[in-house]
């Protein structure tokens, strides 16, 4: 059972790395393809087009699609389901271990 928990832990770590790296890549890609208004440029710290006094969202189909994918990867998408998936997986793992253990005790008592 502990081997399964170790593998589950590795899976969670790999999942976190994929979500983290994917979010950083999509965020930076969105800045590269976003169209800023005249006189403004992408500012990664501000998270938008900075014209010296105000921050505005970039425009363009490429930025809109990239921002949507970032949302689907982040908290409102795949990463938002992570706690539920982890809880269900661990619960089923323990239930399965109890069922296997219960089944092995009854085999010799016929």
Buried (B, 14 or more C-beta within 10 A) or exposed (E): EEEEBEEBEEEBEEBEEEBEEBBEEBBEBBBEBBEBEEEBEBBEEEBBBBBEEEEEEBEEEBBBEBBEBBEEBBEEBBBEEBEEEBEEBBEEBEEEBEEEEEEEEEEEEE
